[in-house]
């Protein structure tokens, strides 16, 4: 596995040489936009909306919309001053209990490995986090962007998950339909709890789940036949309040 970033993890006066690896390798089928008549790829040009002409790269600048239709244009020197300083250190700021981080804050996942085999400081931190149930919170710079992240044990390795910043997470209060919660009957709650218990397993088996569209599409490409992709989808009707108890009972009996 090829490392995408290398540096050190520091907490207190301890510095651990580390390497970062992509934990997820998504393989979606990539579609290309083509001209229907001759199947030639569609190209995009840098087109000036005012001058109606193609713009060469040396005349392209970066600007931010000020909200009134005007733009503030940054020079390359200004942008270089604003970018975070290059760093090869993940600096741990604090440790918190592992279950206290809201899932909505988590973003991308990376494996964190030692820079070399048998690195004692790496395995010491791994084992200490595992036994204590704590995770490490800190920040680092990768590809000219500063990230906040959480580090936790993951099997024999450690997992680094980048975190969304507070102003990037939308408020749950924006969701419509949550302000007036209906009264829940005791027997409805009891049946719902029984159904959940019936459907509960010891652990998640992710192998049960597949991207069926990608699987079918890849199979069709191998056979060059899309006929088997056609499926009839049944209409899913919402369960009404009057039928809620009957639906719960039928689910338990099924």
Secondary structure per residue as TSV (DSSP state, phi and psi in degrees):
chain	resnum	aa	ss	phi	psi
A	1	X	-	360.0	131.8
A	2	X	-	-89.9	130.4
A	3	X	-	-72.3	143.8
A	4	X	S	-104.9	-9.4
A	5	X	E	-160.9	142.8
A	6	X	E	-138.7	150.2
A	7	X	E	177.4	-136.4
A	8	X	E	-142.8	154.0
A	9	X	E	-108.5	125.0
A	10	X	E	-121.6	134.3
A	11	X	E	-143.3	126.9
A	12	X	T	63.2	-130.1
A	13	X	T	-100.0	8.2
A	14	X	E	-92.3	129.9
A	15	X	E	-123.1	123.5
A	16	X	E	-114.6	116.9
A	17	X	E	-65.6	127.9
A	18	X	E	-135.6	164.5
A	19	X	E	-132.2	147.0
A	20	X	E	-112.2	136.5
A	21	X	E	-129.8	146.3
A	22	X	E	-65.3	129.1
A	23	X	S	-90.2	-22.9
A	24	X	-	-119.5	131.3
A	25	X	-	-121.3	84.0
A	26	X	-	-74.6	139.4
A	27	X	-	-126.8	62.5
A	28	X	-	-73.2	152.3
A	29	X	-	-74.1	127.1
A	30	X	-	-94.6	123.5
A	31	X	-	-94.0	143.5
A	32	X	-	-113.8	141.1
A	33	X	-	-81.9	125.8
A	34	X	B	-126.5	156.6
A	35	X	-	-76.4	123.9
A	36	X	T	-59.1	-35.8
A	37	X	T	-69.6	-44.6
A	38	X	T	-124.0	5.4
A	39	X	-	58.4	28.7
A	40	X	-	-83.5	141.7
A	41	X	B	-62.0	143.6
A	42	X	-	-82.8	130.4
A	43	X	-	-106.3	147.4
A	44	X	-	-106.5	137.8
A	45	X	-	-117.2	152.3
A	46	X	-	-80.8	94.2
A	47	X	E	-104.3	128.7
A	48	X	E	-79.5	119.3
A	49	X	T	-70.8	-21.3
A	50	X	T	-92.7	-44.2
A	51	X	T	-89.6	-6.7
A	52	X	T	51.8	53.7
A	53	X	E	-153.2	163.5
A	54	X	E	-76.3	140.1
A	55	X	-	-109.2	123.2
A	56	X	-	-71.1	155.4
A	57	X	G	-57.1	-34.8
A	58	X	G	-71.5	-5.3
A	59	X	G	-109.5	7.8
A	60	X	-	-94.0	129.9
A	61	X	-	-125.6	167.3
A	62	X	E	-106.0	132.4
A	63	X	E	-139.4	157.0
A	64	X	E	-112.5	132.2
A	65	X	E	-68.1	123.2
A	66	X	-	-82.1	-4.3
A	67	X	S	97.8	-11.9
A	68	X	S	-116.7	19.7
A	69	X	S	89.9	-3.8
A	70	X	-	-104.8	162.1
A	71	X	E	-126.6	142.4
A	72	X	E	-97.8	119.9
A	73	X	E	-94.9	127.4
A	74	X	E	-95.7	136.9
A	75	X	-	-80.5	163.9
A	76	X	H	-61.5	-36.1
A	77	X	H	-69.1	-37.9
A	78	X	H	-64.9	-42.9
A	79	X	H	-64.4	-38.2
A	80	X	H	-65.7	-32.3
A	81	X	H	-72.3	-32.0
A	82	X	H	-80.0	-28.6
A	83	X	S	-65.7	145.6
A	84	X	-	-62.5	145.6
A	85	X	-	-66.0	138.2
A	86	X	-	-60.0	132.6
A	87	X	-	-142.4	148.6
A	88	X	-	-117.8	29.8
A	89	X	E	-127.8	129.4
A	90	X	E	-90.9	110.7
A	91	X	E	-97.4	114.2
A	92	X	E	-73.7	127.5
A	93	X	E	-98.4	-37.2
A	94	X	E	-160.9	169.0
A	95	X	E	-121.1	139.6
A	96	X	E	-134.7	165.6
A	97	X	E	-64.7	140.4
A	98	X	G	-60.0	-31.1
A	99	X	G	-91.2	10.8
A	100	X	G	-97.2	-1.3
A	101	X	S	-95.2	119.9
A	102	X	-	-62.9	137.1
A	103	X	G	-61.9	-29.3
A	104	X	G	-65.5	-18.5
A	105	X	G	-80.3	-22.5
A	106	X	E	-80.5	147.4
A	107	X	E	-129.9	-95.6
A	108	X	E	-98.5	150.4
A	109	X	E	-115.8	138.8
A	110	X	E	-137.8	143.7
A	111	X	E	-81.2	140.1
A	112	X	E	-114.9	117.3
A	113	X	E	-119.8	164.5
A	114	X	E	-73.7	153.3
A	115	X	S	-67.7	-26.1
A	116	X	S	-149.6	163.4
A	117	X	T	-66.2	144.9
A	118	X	T	69.4	24.6
A	119	X	-	-74.3	105.5
A	120	X	H	-61.4	-41.1
A	121	X	H	-62.2	-35.6
A	122	X	H	-64.3	-49.6
A	123	X	H	-70.8	-26.9
A	124	X	H	-66.3	-45.3
A	125	X	H	-65.2	-42.8
A	126	X	H	-56.4	-49.9
A	127	X	H	-69.1	-37.2
A	128	X	H	-65.4	-42.2
A	129	X	H	-64.7	-41.5
A	130	X	H	-62.2	-45.4
A	131	X	H	-71.9	-34.3
A	132	X	H	-86.3	-18.5
A	133	X	T	74.8	14.1
A	134	X	E	-93.9	161.0
A	135	X	E	-128.4	154.2
A	136	X	E	-96.8	134.1
A	137	X	E	-113.7	132.6
A	138	X	E	-165.1	-162.9
A	139	X	E	-144.2	157.9
A	140	X	E	-158.2	164.9
A	141	X	E	-113.1	128.2
A	142	X	E	-140.5	128.8
A	143	X	T	53.8	48.4
A	144	X	T	63.0	24.5
A	145	X	E	-134.2	140.1
A	146	X	E	-93.0	131.5
A	147	X	E	-120.1	145.3
A	148	X	E	-94.4	146.6
A	149	X	E	-151.6	162.2
A	150	X	E	-124.1	136.2
A	151	X	E	-115.5	132.3
A	152	X	E	-144.7	157.7
A	153	X	E	-64.9	144.1
A	154	X	E	-145.9	96.4
A	155	X	T	60.5	-134.7
A	156	X	T	-79.3	-9.2
A	157	X	E	-109.9	-167.2
A	158	X	E	-124.5	152.6
A	159	X	E	-114.1	128.8
A	160	X	E	-106.9	123.2
A	161	X	E	-116.9	124.0
A	162	X	E	-73.2	151.9
A	163	X	E	-114.5	141.3
A	164	X	-	-72.0	142.9
A	165	X	-	-75.5	158.7
A	166	X	G	-55.3	-42.6
A	167	X	G	-76.8	-2.7
A	168	X	G	-92.3	-16.3
A	169	X	S	-95.3	122.7
A	170	X	-	-74.2	148.3
A	171	X	-	-73.3	136.5
A	172	X	G	-65.7	-19.2
A	173	X	G	-66.4	-14.7
A	174	X	G	-75.7	-13.1
A	175	X	S	-75.0	129.2
A	176	X	T	-79.0	151.8
A	177	X	T	88.6	9.4
A	178	X	-	-103.0	-12.2
A	179	X	S	-74.5	-31.4
A	180	X	S	-112.8	90.8
A	181	X	-	-81.1	129.8
A	182	X	-	-73.9	159.1
A	183	X	-	-71.3	134.3
A	184	X	-	-104.0	130.6
A	185	X	-	-79.8	151.2
A	186	X	H	-59.7	-43.8
A	187	X	H	-69.4	-29.6
A	188	X	H	-65.9	-44.6
A	189	X	H	-63.4	-42.9
A	190	X	H	-63.2	-44.2
A	191	X	H	-67.1	-38.8
A	192	X	H	-64.3	-40.4
A	193	X	H	-64.8	-40.2
A	194	X	H	-64.7	-40.1
A	195	X	H	-66.2	-42.1
A	196	X	H	-62.8	-41.7
A	197	X	H	-63.0	-39.9
A	198	X	H	-64.5	-35.1
A	199	X	T	-92.6	2.6
A	200	X	-	-79.1	135.1
A	201	X	-	-118.0	165.4
A	202	X	S	-68.7	-36.6
A	203	X	S	-153.5	159.9
A	204	X	-	-69.6	130.8
A	205	X	-	-111.0	92.7
A	206	X	G	-67.0	-17.5
A	207	X	G	-66.5	-14.9
A	208	X	G	-70.9	-20.1
A	209	X	-	-108.2	139.8
A	210	X	-	-139.5	152.6
A	211	X	-	-80.8	89.7
A	212	X	H	-63.5	-33.1
A	213	X	H	-63.3	-48.2
A	214	X	H	-63.7	-41.2
A	215	X	H	-61.6	-46.3
A	216	X	H	-66.8	-39.0
A	217	X	H	-66.1	-42.4
A	218	X	H	-64.1	-40.0
A	219	X	H	-64.0	-39.0
A	220	X	H	-66.8	-37.2
A	221	X	H	-66.8	-36.0
A	222	X	H	-66.9	-38.0
A	223	X	H	-92.8	-11.4
A	224	X	T	54.9	44.1
A	225	X	-	-145.9	120.4
A	226	X	-	-102.4	6.7
A	227	X	G	-62.6	-38.0
A	228	X	G	-75.5	-2.0
A	229	X	G	-81.8	-15.6
A	230	X	-	-75.4	120.4
A	231	X	-	-131.9	151.4
A	232	X	-	-98.8	119.7
A	233	X	-	-97.4	123.7
A	234	X	-	-75.3	146.2
A	235	X	-	-72.7	128.6
A	236	X	-	-95.6	116.1
A	237	X	-	-95.2	137.0
A	238	X	-	-67.3	145.8
A	239	X	-	-77.6	122.2
A	240	X	-	-78.8	163.1
A	241	X	T	-61.8	-34.5
A	242	X	T	-68.2	-31.6
A	243	X	T	-97.6	3.7
A	244	X	H	-62.2	-47.5
A	245	X	H	-62.5	-43.1
A	246	X	H	-63.6	-37.8
A	247	X	H	-67.1	-39.3
A	248	X	H	-65.8	-44.0
A	249	X	H	-64.2	-42.6
A	250	X	H	-65.3	-34.5
A	251	X	H	-67.1	-37.6
A	252	X	H	-70.8	-32.7
A	253	X	H	-79.0	-24.5
A	254	X	-	-72.8	360.0
